[in-house]
């Protein structure tokens, strides 16, 4: 599979469509897990997709801080100040939207246990990128 937006976005849309219902969401979660083990498909693994999301958040905070230091506001980023283009290009934005839609459908359709285990696994794998902080409340386990 090529690592291009014209392939990734439709693939993520397909996975989103297949994620409807508990069985579908379970199968899609397993498919992505297997792709993460296959070097040629690893670009579409959860680790890569969530890692990119974290990278965009870090980039956003950096650009927003830079705009504040220069007397601008983060809200001007989308108003043509050039800040948005520094965060991601249009292809990256399309991939991010497709990815977040997939995550939403998986969370909405997966069983509580399946979704919790999946998110905890992602948190463990991405802990270094998150600065060692944990997103989920462990006390409710």
Secondary structure as UniProt FT lines:
FT   HELIX           5..18
FT   HELIX           21..36
FT   HELIX           39..44
FT   HELIX           46..69
FT   TURN            70..71
FT   HELIX           74..79
FT   HELIX           83..87
FT   HELIX           90..109
FT   HELIX           112..125
FT   TURN            126..132
FT   HELIX           138..140
//
